[in-house]
């Protein structure tokens, strides 16, 4: 029997931890013994509510390595991540490096591996918002161009890569110069199908007193929103106005970064209004399973998160996007999501429309729930 393929998976932020659960299930199921995985946590998200809770509830093994990078400037922390990941790869204990998405941990993994000639597997490749003022856009473009395998969640992502010179049907053994591109489906769709039937959030709804299908779920964390005092105030004033106009309860799990910026930037009167308005529930971050429950039972979703946009689509919920553009263009094209940026008039108009008409049907754009298995099959076929 051939020796197992040894992969080093780099995670650091909440979305990557969640995405890695799909691959871990496949590795502990049909691919057990054929692929061995080691998890390296950069420490990008070090708050227990943003990191450890996901290991616990998703059944992930503890990370074999933790760089404990913590907070700091983007350049300083990314540089330390590159140094730490490179040191692990130089032990020559891993055949490939796996990265997810578009965070600084993703970029650091791609750079470190490419410098020491370890093949890079980029899961969630090919996404483009076409706005390079977003750090995530720069990270995802650079990660793609360092990669040997590019596993795309949608056909649109494959087309984006073709426009940049990648070949859809590359032949022979994959290399960094001749990478393989594949539409494998979305590992987050794998996770949604797997976990949504396991947890209904009964305790969460009992504690909060929320009525199912009668609230809006809100998340705000993107740098372009949280770090801009004017945008942040506009968004939260819009939420207050939406609650007043529609008598619609709002549930807002507050990202630690957003909470810090709210306390620093927002007018004290606005903060008091948010805290004292009975139908606006500002709650701590929730785990993935509770988040799925909140999404599944929401009437609509308001977010600037790419992952939450997709999960809204999976749950067939209308979604108002607090950004000027999205890497998930299919959602807007199908009318299930609407881009409103931080424009109060567009925001209220989208809410009015969705509360009246709900969302159109959401076609199966993200595969069939077997993305992780397809990734494993491809890695073994071309090892």
DRENSEGU-197815 format. One record per residue (C-alpha): residue in three letters; x, y, z. Coordinates in pm, whole numbers, padded with zeros to 5 digits, always signed. Each point is the difference from the previous one (the first is absolute). Example, Ala and Ser with C-alpha at 12.3 -4.5 7.8 and 13.67 -1.06 7.14 Angstrom:
// DRENSEGU-197815
ala+01230-00450+00780;ser+00137+00344-00066;
// end
This chain:
// DRENSEGU-197815
unk+00000+00000+00000;unk+00132+00343-00094;unk+00100+00237+00277;unk-00274+00251+00082;unk+00006+00348-00151;unk+00107+00240+00275;unk-00173+00336+00001;unk+00054+00305+00216;unk-00318+00207+00033;unk+00041+00365+00097;unk-00290+00156+00191;unk-00018+00320+00196;unk-00341+00162-00019;unk-00350-00119+00081;unk-00103-00069-00364;unk+00304-00218-00066;unk-00055-00206+00312;unk-00357-00068-00110;unk+00096-00081-00360;unk+00269-00242+00116;unk-00267-00212+00173;unk-00127-00123-00338;unk+00343-00125-00105;unk+00065-00153+00342;unk-00324-00201-00025;unk+00109-00139-00336;unk+00348-00083+00134;unk-00151-00186+00295;unk-00249-00177-00227;unk+00057-00137-00349;unk+00359+00128-00020;unk+00119-00115+00341;unk+00351-00146-00025;unk+00059+00146-00347;unk+00040+00364+00101;unk+00139+00126+00330;unk-00066+00357+00112;unk+00177+00227+00247;unk-00167+00326+00102;unk+00207+00314+00046;unk-00185+00286+00171;unk+00162+00339-00055;unk-00185+00158+00291;unk-00153+00269-00222;unk-00326-00043+00193;unk+00105-00069+00356;unk-00319+00095+00189;unk-00171-00319+00128;unk-00334+00114-00147;unk+00160+00036-00342;unk+00219-00310+00000;unk-00010-00276+00264;unk-00379-00027+00003;unk+00008-00115-00363;unk+00251-00277+00070;unk-00221-00120+00283;unk-00336-00004-00174;unk+00121-00119-00341;unk+00192-00291+00145;unk+00337+00115-00135;unk+00320-00134+00154;unk+00218+00257+00176;unk+00245+00177-00228;unk+00332-00182+00004;unk+00177+00336-00018;unk-00103+00350+00108;unk+00210+00301-00092;unk-00191+00219+00251;unk+00049+00307-00220;unk-00282+00203+00156;unk-00067+00362-00085;unk+00219+00259-00173;unk+00033+00177-00333;unk-00078-00201-00313;unk+00359+00013-00120;unk+00153-00101+00332;unk-00239-00287+00070;unk+00010-00134-00357;unk+00379+00008+00005;unk+00010-00196+00324;unk-00246-00252-00145;unk+00221-00049-00309;unk+00303-00056+00221;unk-00181-00251+00222;unk-00159-00196-00287;unk+00330-00013-00190;unk+00177-00144+00305;unk-00255-00284+00015;unk+00023-00072-00373;unk+00379-00012+00011;unk-00027-00310+00218;unk-00116-00174-00320;unk-00274-00188+00184;unk-00280+00106-00240;unk-00063-00059-00370;unk-00243+00288-00064;unk-00137+00304+00180;unk-00375+00071+00011;unk-00140+00351+00036;unk-00356+00131+00007;unk-00156+00324-00114;unk+00159+00344+00019;unk+00134+00093+00344;unk+00352+00107+00096;unk+00058-00359+00113;unk-00089-00112-00354;unk+00248+00242-00154;unk+00274-00094+00245;unk-00044-00371-00073;unk+00012+00055-00375;unk+00316+00210+00016;unk+00181-00224+00246;unk-00072-00319-00195;unk+00083+00148-00340;unk+00339+00120+00128;unk+00102-00349+00114;unk-00158-00182-00298;unk-00282-00173+00187;unk-00311-00028-00222;unk-00292+00220+00108;unk-00362-00117+00000;unk-00237+00298+00002;unk-00355-00090+00097;unk-00252+00271-00093;unk+00216+00120-00289;unk-00104+00236-00279;unk-00221+00239+00195;unk+00022+00362-00105;unk-00172+00316+00124;unk+00212+00210-00241;unk+00073+00246+00279;unk+00364-00007+00105;unk-00059+00252+00276;unk-00130-00304+00189;unk+00290-00187+00165;unk-00185-00327-00066;unk+00003+00060-00376;unk+00378+00043-00007;unk+00043-00309+00218;unk-00216-00222-00219;unk+00161+00112-00328;unk+00352-00055+00130;unk-00090-00335+00156;unk-00147-00122-00330;unk+00314+00094-00192;unk+00219-00195+00245;unk-00212-00315-00016;unk+00040-00338-00167;unk-00360-00110+00057;unk-00283+00253-00023;unk-00328-00144+00128;unk-00284+00234-00096;unk-00342+00004+00169;unk-00194+00119-00307;unk+00019+00022-00378;unk+00038+00378+00027;unk+00322-00049+00197;unk+00139-00225-00275;unk-00082+00263-00263;unk+00176+00266+00210;unk+00317-00210-00003;unk-00025-00062-00374;unk-00004+00376-00054;unk+00327+00020+00193;unk+00169-00261-00221;unk-00070-00322+00188;unk-00099-00304-00206;unk-00318-00178+00092;unk+00112-00340-00127;unk+00373+00000+00074;unk+00164-00332-00087;unk+00275-00198+00171;unk+00130+00027+00351;unk-00100+00329+00164;unk+00276+00250+00081;unk+00010+00365+00104;unk+00062+00086-00367;unk-00266-00240-00129;unk-00262-00001+00277;unk-00319-00202-00008;unk-00332+00185+00025;unk-00319-00179+00102;unk-00356+00095+00091;unk-00041-00238+00293;unk-00295+00174+00169;unk+00007+00185+00331;unk+00127-00161+00321;unk-00226+00235+00194;unk-00299-00153-00175;unk+00134-00339+00115;unk+00005+00135+00356;unk-00343+00160-00016;unk-00160-00323-00118;unk+00183-00201+00265;unk-00044+00223+00305;unk-00334+00173-00054;unk-00193-00317+00077;unk+00195-00058+00322;unk-00083+00319+00188;unk-00316+00209+00019;unk+00116+00267+00246;unk-00275-00077+00252;unk+00197+00140+00295;unk+00099+00311-00194;unk-00359+00084-00088;unk-00122-00075+00351;unk+00261+00232+00154;unk-00060+00285-00243;unk-00378-00022-00023;unk+00022+00027-00378;unk-00285-00121-00214;unk+00108-00209-00297;unk-00051+00152-00347;unk-00070+00339+00161;unk+00340+00170+00027;unk+00288+00118-00215;unk+00353-00129+00061;unk+00275+00262-00033;unk+00380-00035-00016;unk+00248+00285-00051;unk+00375-00057+00014;unk+00174+00094-00327;unk+00286+00246+00038;unk-00158+00241-00249;unk-00307+00025+00226;unk+00136-00048+00352;unk+00299+00233-00039;unk-00187+00289-00162;unk-00184+00209+00264;unk-00241+00152-00252;unk-00092-00332-00164;unk-00034-00174+00334;unk-00234+00270+00134;unk-00202-00003-00324;unk-00045-00376+00016;unk-00115-00005+00363;unk-00230+00299-00049;unk-00147-00190-00293;unk-00060-00304+00220;unk-00179+00214+00259;unk-00217+00154-00275;unk-00077-00345-00142;unk-00114-00121+00341;unk-00221+00305+00044;unk-00157-00025-00346;unk-00071-00371+00000;unk-00020-00088+00373;unk+00245-00274-00095;unk+00228-00133+00274;unk+00368+00003-00093;unk+00253-00253+00129;unk+00357+00130-00026;unk+00284-00232+00111;unk+00277+00255+00053;unk+00347-00083-00130;unk+00268+00108+00255;unk+00155+00235-00256;unk-00337+00165-00069;unk-00075+00038+00372;unk+00332+00173+00054;unk-00060+00239-00291;unk-00357+00071+00111;unk+00121+00103+00343;unk+00273+00216-00153;unk-00186+00161-00289;unk-00374+00014+00058;unk-00176+00293+00161;unk-00096-00083+00362;unk-00367+00072-00078;unk+00006-00251-00287;unk+00166-00259+00223;unk-00263+00051+00272;unk-00279-00031-00256;unk+00143-00328-00127;unk+00044-00137+00350;unk-00340+00112+00127;unk-00225-00078-00298;unk-00194-00308+00105;unk-00022-00159-00344;unk+00371+00032-00083;unk+00193-00290+00150;unk+00375+00067+00011;unk+00143-00338+00101;unk+00353-00147+00027;unk+00134-00202-00295;unk-00170-00337-00035;unk+00139-00335-00106;unk-00049-00144-00347;unk-00291-00223+00098;unk-00192+00282+00167;unk+00077+00222-00298;unk-00151-00257-00235;unk-00310-00011+00221;unk-00028+00380-00002;unk+00036+00004-00378;unk-00246-00283-00056;unk-00275+00167+00205;unk+00058+00364-00099;unk-00248+00184-00216;unk+00288+00170-00179;unk+00374+00053+00042;unk+00205+00322-00005;unk+00377-00044-00024;unk+00337+00103-00136;unk+00138-00355+00039;unk+00069-00211-00307;unk-00066-00321+00190;unk-00331+00119+00143;unk-00110+00111-00348;unk+00045-00357-00122;unk-00167-00154+00301;unk-00299+00228-00057;unk-00016-00142-00353;unk+00027-00357+00127;unk-00289+00073+00240;unk-00199+00177-00276;unk-00017+00323+00200;unk+00006+00349-00156;unk+00327+00178+00072;unk+00086+00370+00013;unk+00375+00051-00052;unk+00166+00296+00172;unk+00266+00030-00269;unk+00035+00160-00344;unk+00106-00329-00160;unk+00018-00369+00078;unk+00219-00293-00102;unk-00322-00209-00007;unk-00146+00171-00306;unk-00235-00291-00072;unk-00207+00087+00306;unk-00072+00350-00128;unk-00058-00121-00356;unk-00272-00235+00123;unk-00167+00275+00203;unk+00041-00176+00333;unk+00248+00263+00120;unk+00011+00378-00049;unk+00306+00224+00028;unk-00078+00320+00191;unk+00347+00112+00118;unk-00055+00246+00290;unk-00272+00191-00185;unk-00302+00056+00231;unk-00252+00036-00284;unk+00112-00316-00183;unk+00009-00187+00331;unk-00358+00088+00093;unk-00123-00067-00356;unk+00154-00350+00003;unk-00156-00075+00338;unk-00341+00123-00117;unk+00018-00222-00309;unk+00118-00315+00175;unk-00244+00033+00290;unk-00280+00032-00252;unk+00105-00255-00262;unk+00260-00223+00175;unk+00282-00148-00213;unk-00016-00182-00332;unk+00080-00369-00023;unk+00370-00079+00051;unk+00134-00247-00263;unk+00277-00252+00087;unk+00306+00208-00090;unk+00241-00140+00262;unk+00017-00370-00076;unk-00164-00300+00163;unk+00164-00012+00342;unk+00299-00215-00106;unk+00261+00271-00060;unk+00243-00130+00264;unk-00010-00352-00143;unk+00075+00130-00351;unk+00297+00195+00134;unk+00142-00313+00165;unk-00052-00206-00316;unk+00189+00254-00209;unk+00291+00028+00242;unk+00043-00376+00005;unk-00035-00033-00377;unk+00284+00246-00063;unk+00232-00052+00299;
// end
